[in-house]
Amino acid sequence: MTLEANDVPKLEFEFQVTLKKVARRARKAPESAARTHPAVRTLVMAHRIEAMIREGGARTYADAARALGLSRARIAQITALLLLSPAIQEAVLNAPPGRLVSLTVRRLSGIAAEPNWEAQGALWAKL
C-alpha cells in the first residue's frame, strides 16, 4: 500500500500563549563594596589578619597566609600597613569618598616604610 501526499492526514494544532514582558535588572555589586577604596580594603584586611593571630585563629603569619589562600609575601605587604601612624590609618579609614582618588596601596606602603610617624605625616600631607 502506498500513500499519496493527499492521503496523509494533516495535523493542525492551535495554542493560545500569553507572553509577559519582564524587565531584567542588571546585577550590581553591593553599594558598600562598590565604593570601598582598595587602600581601605587592604588596611582593613591588615587589621583582620592581626586580629586572627591575636585571637588564636592563626599562630603565625604563615598560618594566616595558608588560611586566607595568600602568599606569605602578600601577607607581609598587607600587614606592613599597620606600621602607618594611627592618625594616617584613621584618615584612610574615615576619608570622604573623593579624598582617596589619587591614593594607591603602593603609595600608602611607601609611607608605611618610613619609621618616623612625623615624617609619615609629612608624606601623607603631600598626597
C-alpha positions as CSV (number, residue, x, y, z in Angstrom):
1,M,0.0,0.0,0.0
2,T,1.4,3.3,-0.9
3,L,0.3,6.6,0.4
4,E,0.0,9.6,-1.7
5,A,0.6,13.1,-0.4
6,N,-3.1,13.7,-0.3
7,D,-3.7,10.5,1.8
8,V,-1.6,11.7,4.7
9,P,-3.7,13.3,7.3
10,K,-2.9,16.9,8.2
11,L,-2.4,17.6,11.8
12,E,-3.1,21.1,13.0
13,F,-2.5,22.4,16.4
14,E,-3.8,25.6,17.9
15,F,-2.3,27.2,21.0
16,Q,-3.1,30.3,22.9
17,V,0.0,31.7,24.6
18,T,0.2,34.9,26.6
19,L,3.7,36.4,26.8
20,K,4.5,38.8,29.6
21,K,7.4,41.2,29.2
22,V,9.7,41.1,32.2
23,A,12.2,43.8,32.8
24,R,15.7,42.4,33.6
25,R,17.7,44.1,36.2
26,A,21.5,44.3,35.9
27,R,23.3,42.7,38.8
28,K,25.2,45.2,40.9
29,A,27.8,44.8,43.5
30,P,26.6,45.8,46.9
31,E,26.8,49.5,47.3
32,S,29.3,49.3,50.1
33,A,31.7,47.1,48.1
34,A,31.4,49.2,45.0
35,R,32.5,52.3,46.9
36,T,35.3,50.9,49.1
37,H,38.7,52.1,48.0
38,P,41.4,49.4,47.6
39,A,43.6,51.1,50.2
40,V,40.8,51.0,52.7
41,R,40.1,47.3,52.0
42,T,43.8,46.5,52.3
43,L,44.2,48.3,55.6
44,V,41.0,46.6,57.0
45,M,42.5,43.3,55.9
46,A,45.7,44.0,57.7
47,H,43.8,44.6,60.9
48,R,41.8,41.4,60.4
49,I,45.0,39.4,59.9
50,E,46.4,40.9,63.1
51,A,43.2,40.1,64.9
52,M,43.3,36.5,63.6
53,I,46.7,36.0,65.1
54,R,45.9,37.8,68.3
55,E,42.7,35.8,68.9
56,G,44.4,32.4,68.1
57,G,42.8,31.8,64.7
58,A,46.4,31.5,63.4
59,R,49.6,31.2,65.2
60,T,51.9,32.9,62.7
61,Y,51.6,35.0,59.5
62,A,52.4,31.8,57.6
63,D,49.4,30.2,59.1
64,A,47.3,33.2,58.3
65,A,48.6,33.1,54.7
66,R,47.5,29.4,54.3
67,A,44.1,30.1,55.9
68,L,43.5,33.0,53.5
69,G,45.0,31.5,50.4
70,L,47.6,34.2,50.1
71,S,51.4,34.0,49.9
72,R,53.5,34.9,53.0
73,A,54.9,37.8,51.0
74,R,51.5,39.2,50.3
75,I,50.6,38.9,54.0
76,A,53.8,40.8,54.8
77,Q,52.9,43.5,52.3
78,I,49.4,43.9,53.7
79,T,50.4,43.9,57.4
80,A,53.1,46.4,56.7
81,L,50.3,49.0,56.5
82,L,49.9,48.5,60.3
83,L,53.2,50.5,60.6
84,L,51.3,53.6,59.5
85,S,50.8,56.2,62.2
86,P,47.4,55.8,63.9
87,A,46.4,59.3,62.6
88,I,47.0,58.2,59.0
89,Q,45.2,54.9,59.5
90,E,42.2,56.8,60.9
91,A,42.4,59.3,58.0
92,V,42.4,56.5,55.4
93,L,39.5,54.6,57.1
94,N,37.4,57.7,57.6
95,A,38.2,59.6,54.4
96,P,35.3,61.0,52.4
97,P,34.9,59.3,49.0
98,G,36.7,62.0,47.0
99,R,39.8,62.2,49.3
100,L,41.4,59.0,48.3
101,V,41.2,59.4,44.5
102,S,45.0,59.7,44.0
103,L,45.9,57.2,46.7
104,T,47.2,53.8,45.8
105,V,48.2,50.9,48.1
106,R,51.7,51.3,46.7
107,R,51.9,54.9,47.8
108,L,50.5,54.0,51.2
109,S,53.1,51.3,51.6
110,G,55.8,53.8,50.7
111,I,54.6,56.0,53.6
112,A,54.5,53.0,55.9
113,A,58.1,52.2,55.1
114,E,59.1,55.5,56.9
115,P,59.6,54.6,60.5
116,N,59.1,58.1,61.9
117,W,55.4,59.0,62.3
118,E,56.1,62.7,62.0
119,A,57.8,62.1,58.6
120,Q,54.9,59.8,57.6
121,G,52.6,62.7,58.4
122,A,54.6,65.0,56.1
123,L,54.5,62.4,53.3
124,W,50.7,62.0,53.8
125,A,50.2,65.7,53.6
126,K,51.9,65.8,50.2
127,L,49.4,63.4,48.6
